[in-house]
Each structure stands twice: as structure tokens, then as C-alpha cells.
Amino acid sequence: MDRHDIHSVFDALTEKQDEALRLACQHLTSKQIAQELNVAPVTIDKRIDAVRVKLGHMPRTDVLRHYRAWAEGYDRTIDDPTILATPRQDDARRPRQPRESSYVFEDSFAFDTRASWDRNSQWLPPRIRLSDLGVGSRLLLILAGAVAIMIVAVLSMAFAHALGTMF
């Protein structure tokens, strides 16, 4: 497999595969990566093995070596934070952006820091956002929804059965 084919596989990685390979390039084991990401070690192995399969069952060390070269070649960071250039002098004269929840780029568009599903949640009280709920609360909401659907289904079947016995 040539370098272009290998890099095209890396260009198409999922976010989870990219994260697993990035951490593996830091010489972490699957178990250490799994602890950091709060998943099972077999999950990490599956993510990396999926990439290995796309690369023709290339050994893991070779995959990591190619991934590091690909990430460095495309100015992608693996270990180091991105270093930003110092602002030009004409940038210092520009007015500062106010600290709000919306950011405006002069040459682009405005975006909100919250997710689209979290902006207009009418079914929650105004002080509680869906992102404020923990995992347990979200699971409880899902369970309550499932129970409500099940109750509606059972009542519908009972109503249909009662209609059937009437005629």
C-alpha cells in the first residue's frame, strides 16, 4: 500500500478512531487509553483494528508510525498544543469581542456556543438545560419516556380488545 492510500484511510477516520490512534501515538497501552476515555480496552482494540483492516492488516506499530507521519504532515497536533501567532499591530487597534454566548466573525458567520438541541428546550424549565442533566438523569428521562410509550401501547391494546369483544 502506498503512502497516498494510507493517508486517504487516515483522512476518513472516525472521531473515535482518530482519538484512539492519537493516544496510542503517545505510547499508551489499550488499557491506559480505555481508562482515559472511560471505555473497555477491547473497544480501543476494535477501533484500532478497524483501521488496521482498512490498511490491509498492517501491524499496529506500523499503523501508528504512518499515523504520526500523516498527522505531522498535515499540521495536525498529537502531543503539543497549537501555537498561535502573535497578533499583528493592526489587529491591536480592532475592538475586542464582547464576552457573550455568541461569537461573531467579521468574515464569516455567528454561532452559538450551545448545541442546536439545547438552545430552544421548551419542555424544560428555563433555568435547567438538557446539557445540565447528568447521565443518570438522562437515563431516567429515557426510562420514563419508554414507560409512557409502553403504557399508551397497553391501553391502546386493551381498548382495541374491549371494542372487539363488544361486537
VOLUM-977384 format. One line per field, with one value per atom (N, C-alpha, C): x, y, z; atom name. Coordinates in steps of 0.2 Angstrom, whole numbers, plus 2048, in hexadecimal, padded with zeros to 3 digits. Layout:
BEGIN
xx <- c(X ...)
yy <- c(Y ...)
zz <- c(Z ...)
a <- c(CA ...)
This chain:
BEGIN
xx <- c(804 800 804 803 807 805 809 808 802 800 7FA 7F4 7F4 7EE 7EE 7F3 7F3 7F0 7F3 7F0 7E9 7E6 7DF 7DB 7DE 7DA 7DA 7E0 7E0 7DB 7DB 7D6 7CF 7CD 7C6 7C5 7C9 7C9 7C3 7BF 7BA 7BE 7BA 7BC 7BF 7BC 7BE 7C4 7C5 7CB 7D1 7D0 7D5 7D7 7D3 7D4 7D8 7D6 7DA 7E1 7E2 7E9 7ED 7EA 7EE 7F1 7EC 7EF 7F4 7F3 7F7 7FE 7FE 805 808 805 808 80B 80B 80E 80A 803 7FF 7FC 7FB 7F9 7F1 7EE 7E7 7E3 7E6 7E3 7E3 7E9 7EA 7E5 7E5 7E0 7D9 7D7 7D0 7CF 7D3 7D2 7D1 7D5 7D4 7CE 7CB 7C5 7BF 7C0 7BB 7B7 7BB 7B8 7BC 7BA 7BD 7C3 7C8 7CE 7CD 7C8 7C7 7C4 7C0 7BE 7C3 7C9 7CE 7D2 7D2 7D5 7D1 7CA 7C6 7C7 7C7 7C8 7CF 7D4 7DA 7DB 7D7 7D7 7D3 7CE 7CA 7CF 7D3 7D8 7DD 7DF 7E4 7E1 7DA 7D7 7D7 7D5 7D5 7DC 7E1 7E8 7EB 7E7 7E9 7ED 7EA 7ED 7F4 7F5 7FC 7FD 803 805 803 801 7FF 805 80B 811 811 811 811 80B 805 800 801 804 805 80A 80F 815 812 80E 80B 806 802 7FE 801 807 80B 80E 810 813 80D 807 801 7FF 7FF 7FD 802 808 80D 80D 80C 80C 807 801 7FB 7FA 800 7FF 7FA 7F9 7F5 7F9 7F6 7FA 7F8 7FD 7FC 7FE 803 805 805 807 808 802 801 7FB 7FD 7F8 7F9 7FC 801 804 802 7FF 7FC 801 800 805 803 808 807 803 7FE 7FA 7FE 7FC 7FF 7FD 801 800 7F9 7F7 7F0 7EA 7EC 7E7 7E5 7EA 7EA 7E5 7E4 7E0 7D8 7D7 7D0 7CD 7C6 7C3 7C2 7C3 7C2 7BB 7BB 7B4 7B1 7AB 7A8 7A7 7A8 7A7 7A0 79D 796 796 790 78F 790 78F 790 796 799 7A0 79F 7A1 7A0 7A7 7A7 7AD 7AC 7B0 7AE 7AE 7B2 7B2 7AE 7AA 7A7 7A0 79E 797 797 791 791 78F 791 78F 78E 78A 789 78D 78F 793 78F 789 785 783 781 77F 778 776 770 76A 76B 765 765 76A 76A 767 767 765 75E 759 752 74E 750 74D 747 741 73B 738 73A 737 73B 740 744 743 743 742 748 747 74C 753 754 75A 75E 75B 75E 75F 765 766 767 766 767 76E 773 77A 77C 778 779 777 773 771 777 778 77D 77B 77F 77E 778 778 772 76C 76B 765 763 768 766 763 766 764 75D 75C 755 750 752 74D 74B 750 74F 74B 74C 748 741 740 739 736 739 736 734 738 737 731 730 72B 724 725 71F 71C 721 71F 71C 71F 71D 715 714 70E 709 70A 706 704 70A 709 704 705 701 6FA 6F9 6F2 6EE 6F2 6F0 6ED 6F2 6F0 6EA 6E9 6E4 6DD 6DE 6D8 6D6 6DB 6D9 6D6 6D8 6D6 6CE 6CD 6C7 6C2 6C4 6C0 6BE 6C3 6C2 6BE 6BD 6B9 6B2 6B1 6AA 6A6 6AA 6A6 6A7)
yy <- c(7FA 800 806 80B 811 816 81B 820 824 825 829 825 81E 81A 81A 81A 81A 820 826 82C 82D 82A 82B 827 822 81E 822 826 82A 830 832 838 836 830 82E 82A 82C 829 82C 828 82A 82E 832 836 831 82C 827 824 822 81E 823 829 82E 82F 830 831 82B 825 81F 81F 820 820 826 82C 831 82F 82C 82A 824 820 81A 81D 823 826 829 82A 82C 826 820 81A 818 819 816 80F 80B 804 805 800 800 801 7FE 7FE 805 809 80F 814 813 817 816 810 80E 812 812 815 81D 820 827 829 824 826 822 81F 81C 817 813 80D 807 801 7FB 7FA 7F7 7F6 7F3 7EE 7EB 7F0 7F5 7FA 7FE 800 803 7FE 7F8 7F3 7F3 7F3 7F3 7F9 7FF 805 805 802 802 7FD 7F7 7F1 7F3 7F7 7F9 7FD 801 805 800 7FB 7F6 7F2 7F1 7ED 7F1 7F7 7FC 7FC 7FB 7FC 7F5 7F0 7EA 7E6 7E6 7E3 7E4 7EB 7ED 7ED 7EB 7EB 7F1 7F1 7F7 7FC 7FA 7FF 803 7FF 802 807 805 80A 810 810 815 81A 816 81A 81E 81B 81F 824 823 828 82E 82D 833 837 833 837 83B 838 83B 841 840 846 84B 84A 84F 852 84E 851 856 855 859 85E 860 865 863 85D 85B 859 85B 85A 853 850 84A 84B 84E 84F 856 85B 862 866 86B 870 874 876 87B 881 883 88A 88F 894 899 89F 8A2 8A8 8AE 8B2 8B8 8BD 8C0 8C5 8CA 8CC 8D2 8D8 8DD 8E4 8E7 8E6 8E8 8E5 8DF 8DB 8DE 8E1 8E4 8EA 8ED 8F3 8F1 8EB 8E8 8E8 8E9 8E8 8E1 8E0 8D9 8D7 8D0 8CD 8CC 8CE 8CE 8C7 8C5 8BF 8BD 8BA 8B7 8B0 8AD 8A7 8A6 8AC 8AB 8AF 8AC 8AF 8B1 8B7 8B9 8BA 8B6 8B7 8BC 8C1 8C6 8C3 8BE 8BB 8B5 8B3 8AD 8AD 8AA 8AA 8AA 8AA 8AA 8A3 8A1 89A 89B 896 896 890 891 88C 886 886 881 87D 876 872 874 873 875 872 86C 868 86B 86F 872 879 87C 883 885 881 882 87C 87B 875 878 878 87A 875 86F 86A 86A 86E 86E 875 876 87C 881 887 88C 88B 88A 88A 883 87E 877 876 875 873 86B 869 861 85F 864 862 863 866 866 85F 85B 855 850 84C 847 840 83B 835 832 832 82E 832 838 83C 83B 83B 839 832 82D 826 826 82A 82A 82D 832 835 830 82C 827 822 81F 81A 81C 823 825 826 828 828 821 81C 815 813 814 812 815 81C 81F 81C 81B 818 811 80D 806 807 80B 80C 80E 812 814 80E 80A 804 7FF 7FE 7F9 7FC 802 805 804 806 805 7FE 7F9 7F2 7F0 7F3 7F1 7F4 7FA 7FD 7F9 7F7 7F4 7ED 7EA 7E3 7E4 7EA 7EB 7EC 7F0 7F1 7EB 7E6 7E0 7DB 7DC 7D7 7DA 7E1 7E4 7E1 7E0 7DF 7D8)
zz <- c(800 800 800 7FB 7FB 800 801 806 805 7FE 7FD 7FF 7FE 800 808 80B 812 815 812 814 813 80E 80C 811 814 819 820 821 827 826 820 81F 820 820 821 828 82C 833 837 83B 83F 845 848 84E 853 854 85A 858 851 84F 84F 84D 84D 854 859 860 863 861 863 861 85A 857 85A 85B 85E 865 869 870 86F 86A 86A 867 863 861 867 86D 873 877 874 877 87D 87C 881 87F 884 882 881 87E 87E 884 889 890 893 892 894 890 889 885 887 889 88B 891 896 89C 89B 897 896 892 88E 88A 88D 893 897 892 88F 88B 88C 88A 88B 886 888 884 87D 87D 877 872 875 870 86D 870 86D 868 86A 865 85F 85F 85A 855 858 854 850 854 850 84B 84D 848 842 843 83D 838 83B 836 833 837 835 82F 82F 82A 824 824 81E 81B 81F 81D 81B 81A 818 81E 824 82A 82B 82B 82C 834 836 83D 840 847 84B 84B 84C 84C 846 840 83A 839 83B 83A 83E 844 848 845 842 83F 839 835 82F 832 837 83A 83C 840 842 83C 837 831 82E 82D 82A 82E 835 839 839 839 839 832 82D 826 824 828 827 82C 830 835 83A 83C 841 847 84D 853 856 859 85D 864 866 86D 86F 86A 86C 86A 86F 86D 867 864 85E 860 85D 85F 85A 85D 859 858 852 850 854 856 859 855 858 854 850 84A 847 84A 849 84C 84A 844 842 845 847 84B 852 855 85B 85C 856 856 855 853 852 859 859 860 862 868 86B 86B 86A 869 870 871 878 87A 880 883 884 87F 87F 87D 87C 87A 872 86F 868 865 861 85E 857 855 84E 84B 845 841 83B 83A 835 82E 82D 826 825 82A 82A 82C 832 834 83C 83F 846 848 84E 850 858 85A 861 865 86B 86E 870 870 872 86C 86D 867 865 85F 85C 860 863 867 86E 870 877 877 871 871 872 870 870 874 87A 87D 881 87E 881 886 886 88B 891 892 898 89B 8A2 8A5 8A2 8A2 89F 8A2 8A9 8AC 8AB 8A8 8A8 8A0 89E 897 897 891 890 891 890 891 898 89C 8A4 8A7 8A4 8A7 8A6 8AB 8AB 8A8 8A8 8A4 8A7 8AE 8B1 8B0 8B0 8AE 8A7 8A3 89C 89B 89E 89E 8A1 8A7 8AA 8A5 8A1 89D 897 895 88F 892 898 89B 89C 89E 89F 899 893 88D 88A 88B 889 88D 893 897 895 893 891 88A 886 87F 881 885 887 889 88E 891 88B 887 881 87D 87C 877 87B 881 885 885 887 887 880 87B 874 872 874 873 877 87D 882 87F 87C 879 873 86F 869 86A 870 872 874 878 87B 875 870 86A 866 866 863 866 86D 870 870 86F 86F 869 863 85D 85B)
a <- c(N CA C N CA C N CA C N CA C N CA C N CA C N CA C N CA C N CA C N CA C N CA C N CA C N CA C N CA C N CA C N CA C N CA C N CA C N CA C N CA C N CA C N CA C N CA C N CA C N CA C N CA C N CA C N CA C N CA C N CA C N CA C N CA C N CA C N CA C N CA C N CA C N CA C N CA C N CA C N CA C N CA C N CA C N CA C N CA C N CA C N CA C N CA C N CA C N CA C N CA C N CA C N CA C N CA C N CA C N CA C N CA C N CA C N CA C N CA C N CA C N CA C N CA C N CA C N CA C N CA C N CA C N CA C N CA C N CA C N CA C N CA C N CA C N CA C N CA C N CA C N CA C N CA C N CA C N CA C N CA C N CA C N CA C N CA C N CA C N CA C N CA C N CA C N CA C N CA C N CA C N CA C N CA C N CA C N CA C N CA C N CA C N CA C N CA C N CA C N CA C N CA C N CA C N CA C N CA C N CA C N CA C N CA C N CA C N CA C N CA C N CA C N CA C N CA C N CA C N CA C N CA C N CA C N CA C N CA C N CA C N CA C N CA C N CA C N CA C N CA C N CA C N CA C N CA C N CA C N CA C N CA C N CA C N CA C N CA C N CA C N CA C N CA C N CA C N CA C N CA C N CA C N CA C N CA C N CA C N CA C N CA C N CA C N CA C N CA C N CA C N CA C N CA C N CA C N CA C N CA C N CA C N CA C N CA C N CA C N CA C N CA C N CA C N CA C N CA C N CA C N CA C N CA C)
